[in-house]
């Protein structure tokens, strides 16, 4: 992650790391094209995620329609805020090729204060309008 100066305006924003906890969202995709489409939907102009990690080469074993499946997938790990979570989930579902995509959100219970602030700063509307 690139270094950047801390924003003094954070105290005046309604969407801060303290008021709006960071959420980590797991999404699996079947291939690079699907990953790119999902990432574009959440990182783009709506700023629904501050960061997406791409973890290629996972194998998912799961039950689907009564059958055990085993598929090669790529895991996307997204960092967002609780305020952006519903819109992020909607964007993932709209962009994803699966009938029932994995969108699993876990609230961060701690972390570097600077990183949590960065996630809050980089999600949602620009200029503190949240």
C-alpha positions as CSV (number, residue, x, y, z in Angstrom):
1,X,0.0,0.0,0.0
2,X,1.3,3.4,-0.8
3,X,2.2,5.8,2.0
4,X,0.0,8.9,2.3
5,X,-0.5,11.8,4.6
6,X,-3.1,11.6,7.3
7,X,-6.3,13.6,6.7
8,X,-7.1,16.2,9.4
9,X,-10.7,16.3,8.2
10,X,-11.4,12.8,9.6
11,X,-12.7,14.1,12.9
12,X,-15.5,16.0,11.0
13,X,-16.6,13.1,8.9
14,X,-19.6,11.0,9.9
15,X,-18.0,7.9,8.5
16,X,-15.0,7.2,10.6
17,X,-13.4,3.9,11.6
18,X,-14.8,4.4,15.1
19,X,-18.3,5.2,14.0
20,X,-18.3,2.8,11.1
21,X,-16.4,-0.4,11.7
22,X,-14.3,-1.9,9.1
23,X,-15.6,-5.1,7.5
24,X,-13.7,-7.8,5.6
25,X,-15.6,-9.4,2.8
26,X,-14.8,-12.8,1.2
27,X,-15.9,-13.4,-2.4
28,X,-14.8,-16.4,-4.5
29,X,-14.7,-16.2,-8.4
30,X,-14.3,-18.9,-11.0
31,X,-11.7,-17.0,-13.1
32,X,-9.7,-13.8,-13.7
33,X,-12.3,-12.3,-15.9
34,X,-15.0,-12.7,-13.2
35,X,-12.5,-11.2,-10.6
36,X,-11.9,-8.2,-12.8
37,X,-15.6,-7.5,-13.3
38,X,-16.3,-7.8,-9.5
39,X,-13.3,-5.7,-8.6
40,X,-14.3,-3.0,-11.1
41,X,-17.8,-2.9,-9.5
42,X,-16.5,-2.3,-6.0
43,X,-13.3,-0.2,-6.4
44,X,-14.6,2.1,-9.1
45,X,-16.5,5.4,-8.8
46,X,-18.8,4.3,-6.0
47,X,-15.8,3.5,-3.7
48,X,-17.5,0.6,-2.1
49,X,-14.1,-1.1,-1.1
50,X,-10.8,0.5,-0.2
51,X,-8.8,-2.5,-1.2
52,X,-9.2,-5.9,-2.7
53,X,-6.6,-8.7,-2.3
54,X,-6.6,-11.3,-5.0
55,X,-5.7,-14.8,-3.8
56,X,-5.4,-17.2,-6.8
57,X,-5.2,-21.0,-6.7
58,X,-7.7,-22.0,-4.0
59,X,-9.8,-25.1,-4.2
60,X,-13.4,-24.9,-2.9
61,X,-15.2,-28.0,-1.8
62,X,-18.9,-27.5,-1.2
63,X,-22.3,-29.0,-1.5
64,X,-24.5,-27.6,-4.4
65,X,-27.9,-29.0,-5.3
66,X,-27.3,-32.2,-3.4
67,X,-23.9,-32.9,-5.0
68,X,-20.4,-32.4,-3.6
69,X,-18.4,-30.1,-5.9
70,X,-14.7,-29.3,-6.1
71,X,-13.7,-26.3,-8.1
72,X,-10.6,-24.1,-8.6
73,X,-11.4,-20.6,-7.7
74,X,-9.8,-17.2,-6.8
75,X,-10.6,-15.6,-3.4
76,X,-11.1,-11.9,-3.3
77,X,-10.6,-10.3,0.2
78,X,-12.3,-6.9,0.3
79,X,-11.9,-4.2,2.9
80,X,-14.9,-1.8,3.4
81,X,-17.0,-0.2,6.1
82,X,-20.3,-1.3,7.5
83,X,-22.0,1.7,5.8
84,X,-20.9,0.5,2.4
85,X,-21.5,-3.2,3.0
86,X,-25.1,-3.5,1.6
87,X,-24.2,-1.6,-1.6
88,X,-21.0,-3.6,-2.0
89,X,-22.9,-6.8,-1.6
90,X,-25.5,-5.7,-4.3
91,X,-22.6,-4.7,-6.6
92,X,-20.9,-8.1,-6.2
93,X,-24.1,-10.0,-6.9
94,X,-24.9,-7.9,-10.0
95,X,-21.4,-8.4,-11.4
96,X,-20.8,-12.0,-10.4
97,X,-21.4,-15.0,-12.8
98,X,-22.6,-17.4,-10.1
99,X,-26.2,-18.0,-9.3
100,X,-25.4,-17.7,-5.6
101,X,-22.0,-16.0,-5.1
102,X,-20.2,-16.2,-1.9
103,X,-20.4,-12.8,-0.1
104,X,-19.3,-13.3,3.5
105,X,-18.7,-10.3,5.7
106,X,-16.7,-10.4,8.9
107,X,-16.4,-7.3,11.1
108,X,-12.8,-6.4,12.0
109,X,-12.4,-6.5,15.8
110,X,-9.2,-4.6,15.7
111,X,-6.2,-3.5,13.7
112,X,-3.8,-0.7,13.0
113,X,-5.6,2.6,13.7
114,X,-4.0,4.1,10.7
115,X,-5.1,1.3,8.4
116,X,-8.7,1.3,9.8
117,X,-8.8,5.1,9.2
118,X,-7.5,4.6,5.7
119,X,-10.3,2.1,4.9
120,X,-12.9,4.6,6.2
121,X,-11.3,7.5,4.2
122,X,-11.2,5.5,0.9
123,X,-14.7,4.2,0.9
124,X,-18.0,6.0,0.2
125,X,-18.5,9.4,-1.3
126,X,-15.5,11.7,-1.7
127,X,-15.4,14.8,0.5
128,X,-16.9,13.3,3.7
129,X,-20.6,13.2,2.4
130,X,-21.6,9.8,3.9
